[in-house]
Amino acid sequence: MKHLFAALAVAFSLFAVPAYAAPAQGDVIIRHVTIVDVEAARTVAGQAVVLRGADIVAVGADAAIAKDWRARRTVEARGRYLIPGLWDMHVHFGGGPELIDENKALLPLYVANGITTIRDCSGDLADQVLAWRSAIAKGSLFGPRLLTSGAKIEGIAPVWKGTIEVGSEADVDAALARLQQRDKVDFVKITDNTLKPELFLYALRRARALGIRTSGHIPMALTVDQAVDAGISSIEHLDYAYNAGAKDEAAIAADFAAGRIDRAEANRRLDAGFDRDTAMAAYRRFVAKGVSVTPTLNGSRILAYLDQGDHSKDEGLAYIGPKLRKTYDWRIERAAKADAAGIAARHKQIEDIATILPMLVEAGVPIMAGTDAGFLNSFNYPGFGLHDEIELFVQKGLTPAQALASATRAGPAWFGWLDRYGAIRPGMAADLVLLTRNPLTDIAATRAIDAVVLRGEVQDRAALDRMLADTRAKVAAWNAEAARAQ
């Protein structure tokens, strides 16, 4: 009889329907939030987002999420706007081994400014940056996700330190093998200081054959179209894209390669020959070939207008160590040597170059927000500069939605990672920024940060302020040490 009752109990349990399903468990619930759908350029109010570990696991109407989910932490976000984490697609670390600590102190500045991923485009601390990338991924170093090119590929005896110097196709092959196999870089940077034009194209073609994304500067002795055909993945700095709009770019490149004109004359002719129809045809070719552009417009603007304004009172200087600040001198001194005509020319050049930004967007070219911040680039402050960059995009003709997409979706798209980053939905990475204002109506709202979620961990405003205070304290101590040493 006892066995019969037990069997009946089991049978009953199989058919019994519980009155309420147990709530699912998450780590964090962000409630009553307005989600910014960057791809659709719209907002969705009254939402809740559930995080578990480094993942978004549920998104939906707040009431439904609150009914079905529980978490150890709830973030009340009424009146707040949630965007995907920001990406800075062009940063630098460098200045020599004695500047390692000052460079490392920059990492929290990115997180404090809502930047959850950075793309390092090479300096002279490549091995150190590779070590930081690994430490951040393992959780032993705090900072944004760090993607890097490792050492850039250059020609023999270039100006820039810390490069892989190549003088033959065999050298290029060895450089790519080292970067891909030993350093396991995220992409390759190829620049035009002393690299032979034919080796520049060879490096692009070989990298493409190996499945490696490339970014770079295009030698004046080549046309932009040649680099695009060879397989360049992203063009760094807007002036190279501007050059593609010159009607006689090929003739100018040939004259420069033959030594018949210098760089100044080549630039003058490129500017004089700019033609909108030529440019739009070139930019449509960028789209067809899958080429993105990182304008680094604000950094170029700062350098162009170094003759105007007094940067000595910049708030950003409080976050830059004295040795890093010293690296600013090189560009400052170069700019100071220009006469009135030279100053006017560089003002005109940056304003002319900026006019192509809406043209690129009209053609469909992906624009990736990047600052060029780091050593050497005077008064272009890591972390803070990305907000300056995208605000300048809007001033030059982009919509706030387009500018926001350049800093949240264009980077993941370039890496082929839109299935993981750039949107707020289940399965995406829990890299998020909570804002107090709507960036789709005012792009400056990206500065109004209430909290940052990095790999699922919530950094509230107090935590972000501590990051900033810690960096200021480090810099103040370095300043005092430098003053004592004088």
N, C-alpha and C positions, 0 to 999 in steps of 0.2 A: 504493500500500500504506500509505504514511504517513497519507493521508487516511482510509483505512479504519480504522486503529487509533484515530485521533482520534475518529471517529464512534462506534466501539464504546465508547470511554472515556466519552464524553458520555452515551450510552445507559445505560451501567452506573451512572453517577452519578445518573441520574434515578430509578433503582429502588433504589439503595443506601439502607439505613436506618441512620443513625448509632447507635452503641451507646448514647450518652448525649446528651440535648439540652443545649445550653449553658444555664447558669443565667441567669435574668433578672437585670437590674441595677437596684438601688435606691440610694438615698442613705443611708438609715438602716434598720437592722433592730432592733426591740425584741424581745428573746428571753425565753422562759420566763416570760411575764407572765400575770397573771390579769386578764382583761378584765371590766370592770363594764358589763353591759348595763343601762343605766339604764331603758330603756323596759320591759323585762321584769322589772326588779328582781332580777337574778340575776348570778352571776359565772361566768365560763368560764375554767378554769385551763389552764395548759400551752400558751398561745398565743404566736404571734409576729405582729408587725405590721411591714409594710414601708412606708416612706415614700419618695416621689420628688417632689422639689420641695415644693410646698405641699399635696400630695395623699397620702392613704392609697391604696396600690395593691394591697396583698394583706394578708389576715388569715387565719390558720388555725392548725392544730396545729403546734407548734414544729418537730417533726421534718420535716414535709412542707415547711414554709417554708424551713428551713435547707437542704434538699436542692435546692430549686428556685430559690433567690434568693441573690444576693450584694449587698453594699453596702460603701460606703467606711467606714461607722461602724456598730459594733454596740453596742447598749446592753444590758447584762446586767440583767434585771429580775426575777430569781427572788425570790419572796417579795414582789413589788410588785404594786400594783393600778393599772390604767390606766383613767382616766375621760375623757370628752370635756372640752374646755376649759370653764372656768366663765364665765358671763356676769353682769355687774352691770348690771341694766336701769334703774338710776336713779342717775346721778351728776351732779355740778355742777362747773363751773369758773367762777370769777368773783372779784369784789372790786375791779375796776378795772384799768386798764392797768399801774399800778405793781406789780401782783401777777402779771403774766404769767409771769415766771420761776419763781415759787414754785408756781404752778399746773402749769406744764410739768414740774416736778420730781416731780409726783405720778404721772406716767404709768408709770414703771418699777415703782412700788409695786403696781400691778394685776398686772403680769406676774409679779412675785416671789411673789404670792399665788395664782397659778394662774388668774388672770382673763385670758382671751384676747380678750374682746370687752366693750366698755362702751357703754352708751347714755346720751349726754349729754342731760339734760332741761332745758337752757338755764340760762344765767347772764347776766352782762353782758360776756362776752368772746366773743360769737358768731362774729365774723369770725375771731378768732384760732383758735378751735376748728375752724372750717371749714378753715383753713390746716393745722392739725395733722392733721385727717382725711386731707387730700390727701397730706401728707408721709409719714404712716405707710403709706398705701396704696402710695406710690412706693418706700418703703424708705429714705428719707432721714431719717426720725425714728423712733427706737425707741419702741414702745409697743403696747398692745393695739389690736385693730381698734376704730376709733372711729366710732360712729354718732351722729348729732346731729339735734336739732330745729331748729338755728339759733336765731334770736331768737324768743322766745315771743310769742304774740298776746295783747294785753291791752287794757284800756280806756284812756281818756284820763287822763293824770297819775296813773299807778299808783305804788305804793310801790317796786316793783322797777325797777331800772335796766336799760337795754339791751333793752327790749321794743319791739315794733311796736305803737304805739298806734292803736286803731281806734275810730271813733265813728259809723260808718255801714256799711251793707252794701257800699257802694263801697270803703270803706277795707278791709273784710275781703277783698273780691275782689282788691284790689291787694296786700295782704299775702300772700295765698296764691299769687298769681302770682310775687311776688318769691321766696318760699321755694321754690316748686317749680321755677321756671325759671332764676333767677339762682343761688340758693344750692344747689339740687338736694339739699335736705334729705332725711333718711331717714324722717322723720315730722314731725308738727307738734304743738307744745305750746300749749294754750289754757288760760289760768288766769282766776281769778275775783276779782281784786283790785278793779278798777273797771270791768270789762267788763260792759256791759248784758246782762241775762239773755237777751233776745231775740237779741242779736248773738252771744252764746255759742252758742245753738242754730243760728243761721244759719251760723256758721263751721263747726260740725260737719257740717251738711248739705252745705255747699259742698265741704268737704274730701272727704267721702265720694263726692260726685259726680265729683270729680277723681281719685279713686283714691288719696288720701293717707291714711295711717294717722294717727290722732289720739290724744293722751293729754292728761290735764288734771285740773284741780280743778273741782268742780261748784259753781256759785253757790248760796248758801243760798236764794235766791229761786226756785230750781227744784227739782224732785224729781229723784232719781237716774234714775228711769224716763224722764223727759223727755230727759235726756242720752243714755241708752241708745237710745231711739227715734231720736234725731237722728243717731246713728252713732258715738258715742265708741268708740274701739278699746281703750283701756286707762285704767282709773281709777287715778290715783296716790294712794297713802296709804289706809290701811285705814279711816279714819274715814268717808270718803264712802260706802264700801260698807256700813258699819254703819248709816248714816242710812237706807239703803233698807229697813231692817227695822222702821222705826217705823210703827205702824198709821195714824197721822194725819199722815204726812209731807207730804201735799199741803196740808193746812190750815196746817201750820207754815210751809211755804214761802210760802203766800199771805199769812199774817200778817206774815212778815218783809218780803216785797216791798212790802206796804202801809205799813210802818213802825210797825205795832202792837206789835212785839216787837223786842228787840235780839238780837245774835248769842248772847249768853250764855243768854238765855231760850230761844231756839230750840234751842240745844244741850241745855239741861235737858229740854225737852219731847221732843226726839228720843230722848234716853236713857230717859226715863220711859215712852215709848210703844213701846220695842223689843219685838218679838214674834217668836218663832222661826218660826212658820208663815208670817208675813208676809215675814220675811227669806228663808226658803227658796224661797218663790214668786218673790221678786225675783231671787234668785241663779240660779234655773233660767232666768229670763228673760235674765240675763247670758249664759248658755250659748247660748241660742237665738239671741241677737244677736251672738255671737262676741266678747264683751267679756272681757278679762283684767283682773286686779287686781295691782298692785304694792304690797304692804303697807307697805314701809319701816318695819317694826315696831320694829326695834332703834333706829333714829334717834329715833323718837317716844318710846320707852322711856327713852332717855338724857335727853331734854329733860324728860320728866315727873318724873324722879327726880334732877334737878340738885341738890335739897336734900340728897341722901344721897351719902355717899362723897366722897373727895378725888381729883379728876382730875389734880391737879398732878404726880403721880408716874406718870401713864400712860406706858407705853413708846412709845405711838403719837405722843406729842408730839415725839419726836426726829425725826420725818419731816415735821413741819409747820412751814413758815417763819414767822417772827415776824409778818409782815403778815397772813398767813392766820389765825394764832392770834388776832390782834387782832379779826378779824371774828366770833370766837366771843362777844365781850363783849356784843353786842346781846341775844342770847337769854339769856345768863347773868344780865344785869342785869334783864331782864323777869321771869325766874323768881324772882329774889331779892325782888322787890316783892310777891310773893303772901303773903297771910296764911295762918294755919294751915288755915282752911277752903278757901282756894284751892289750897293744896298737896294737901290730902286729895282735893279734887275732881279734880285732874289725875291723881293716882294711880289713883283709881277709874275715870276715863275710859279710861286706857290699858289697864287690866285688863279692863274691859268690852269694849272694842273687840277685844282679842285673842281673845275667846271665839268670834268669828265665823270665825276662820281655818279650823278643821276643818269648819265648816258650808259654807264656800265650796268646799272640796275635796269634801265629800260631794255637793254639788250638781253638781260637775263643772266649776267655774270654774277656768280656768288661773291658777295663782299664779306670778308672775314675781318672782324674788329681785332686789331692788334696795336700795341702802343709803341714798340721799339724801346720800351723803358729799360733802364739798367745803367751800367757803366757807360761813360763817354757822352751819352745823350742828355745834354744839359737841361735841368729843370723839368724833366719828363718823369714824373714820379710814379714808381711801381704801385699798382693797385688803384690809386686815385686816377691815374691817367686814362684808364679805360672809359671812365665816365666822361672825361673831356673829349675823348675820341668820338664816342657815339653822339654826344651833343653837337659836335662839329659836323658830323654826318647830316644831322637834321638841319643845321644852319645852311648847309650846302645843297639841300634839296631832297633829302630822303625823308620819308615819313617816320614818325616814331616807331611804328611797327616794323618797318624795314631796318631801322637802326638796331632795334632790339633783337631782331632775327640775326643780324650780323654778329651779335655777341652771345647768342644762345644756341643757334641752330647751324650756322654756317661752318663752325669748327667741327662739330660732330659729323656733319655731312661730308666734309673733306676727308675725314678719317674713315668714312663708311659706317658710322656708329649711330645713325639716327634711330635705330631700334633700341638704343639704350639711353641716349641723352637728347636734350632739346625739347622735351614735352613732359607733361605731368599726367601720367596714366599708369595703371598697374604694369609691372615688369620693368619700368624705367628706373634709373639710378636715383637714389634719394639725395641728390645734390640740388638744393633749392634755395631761393632767396625770398624772404618775406618783407614786403615793402609797405610803407604807410600811405603811399599814393599810387595812382594808376600810371604806369609808364607808357601806355598807349595814347594817353592824352598829353603827357609831358615827359619826354625822355629823361629829363633831369630827376625824375622820381627814382631812377635806379640808385641814386645816392641816398635815398630816404630808407635806409635799411633797418628793419626791426629785429631780424634774426637771419642767420645763415645756417642751412643744413648741409653738412659736409659728410658724405659717406654714412648718412643716417643719423649723425650726431648733431643735436641742436646746439648752436652757439647763439645764445640770446644777446641782446644789446649790451648787457653788462659784460659778458665774456668778450665781445668784440672790442669794447672799450678797453678792457684789460690788455688785449693783444696790442692795441695801439700804444697804450701807456708803457707797456714793457719795451716796445721798440724804441720809443722816445727816451726811455731811461737808459737803454744800452747806448744809444747815440750820444746822449749827454755825458755818459761816463767816458766814451771814446774821445769826445771833444775835450773833456777836462784833461785826459791823459796826454792828448796831442798838445794842449796848451802848456802843460808842465814840461814837455820834452823840448819846447822851443827855447 
